[in-house]
Amino acid sequence: MAYPRDQFQMMRAERSSAPRRYWRWLGGLVVVLLVTGATIWAARYALQELPIRSVRIAGALQHVDRAALEQVIDTRLHGGFFGVDVEAVRTAVQRLPWIRQASVRRIWPDSLHIAVVERVAVARWGAHQLMEADGTLFRPERRASSALVELEGPPGSALQVLARYRALQRLLAPLEGRIERLALNPRGTWRGRLDTGMVLVFEEGLEEARWRHFAKVASQVLSPRLNDVKQVDLRYANGFAVRWKRQPQQVSG
């Protein structure tokens, strides 16, 4: 099919200009993408550099050194509001001996909220550790208060020793004495010391009925001289032996 000369030239011109329009469009798109990317990057960088202006610590602190806690937090406030590693802050705080649990969250626009739960010690364990009610052991930086009972036993026996201590406190209530120390050795022998100085020696598995019998007899017979009792040995099948601080004497239970 033959085209008029003018129409043919117009069609050729349109064909030759099409690639130029494509490249101009592509170039414009690239420029838009670069500008958009640069804008997003700049905005993200600016947000990451937003400073943390305040840190709020929530929780009752009785044993935690607040200055030490704040120092641990300050050394990990890197990267601004969005850049700070909240998990690293939480982990560092929770490593402090008296911290049982910690949570960290950002509060827009420039704050960090840290909630802490302190450990509650119910007993001393050995010479250096403390024990919580669930048997968790931890080692404080300073020596624990001597007002807490001292418990001791083989590895893994913390809950067993704590349970025995609580049971004995209840069973020995008629003696009106407080257990200061209770220890279990690897052979299964227990030694307890009351605040009167009296030492109790017994084997694992001693029935509750035997304890009630001992507490009844001791409160009636030994009560006037409890402070003079050095040791009571309950490893006898039909009674117990009493050793006095001044002179030995046998008491049948």
ABEGO torsion letter per residue (X at the ends): XBBBAAAAAAAAAAAAAAAAAAAAAAAAAAAAAAAAAAAAAAAAAAAAABBBABBBBBEBBAABBAAAAAAAAAAABBGEAAABBAAAAAAAAAABAABABBBBBBBOAABBBBBBBBBBBABBBEAABBBBAAGBBBBBABBBBAABBBBBBBBGAAAAAAAAAAAAAAAAAAAGBBBABBBBBAAGBBBBBBAAGBBBBBBBGBBAAAAAAAAAAAAAAAAAAAAABABBBAABAAEBBBBBAABBBBBBX
